[in-house]
C-alpha cells in the first residue's frame, strides 16, 4: 500500500493526493502515527484566494446572495 502510494509518475513526481490519503487510514501503530504526524506537519499552503460576496435582505428578513459574474462583464 505504501509502496504504491509513493510511486512516481513519468516526470518523477509523487501523487500528493495519494500521500495525503494515507492520513485517513486508522492504523494504531506508534511508528505509523509518527509518520502521519510528519505528513500533517509538512503541509504548506502556497496560496489562497479571497472572495467578496454581496447579499440583499428580502421582506421576510432572509438574505439572498447577489450573483456577480465579473468574467461576464
HUDA-V622226 format. One record per backbone hydrogen bond with DSSP energy under -1.0 kcal/mol. CO is the residue of the C=O (numbers start at 0). NH is the residue of the N-H. Records with the same first field share a line. If there is no record, write none. Layout:
CO->NH ; NH
//
This chain:
0->4
1->5
3->6
8->11
12->8
14->18
15->19
16->20
18->21
19->22
20->23
21->24
24->26
28->32
29->33
30->34
31->35
32->36
33->37
34->38
35->39
36->40
37->41
53->65
55->63
57->60
61->57
63->55
67->69
68->71
69->72
//
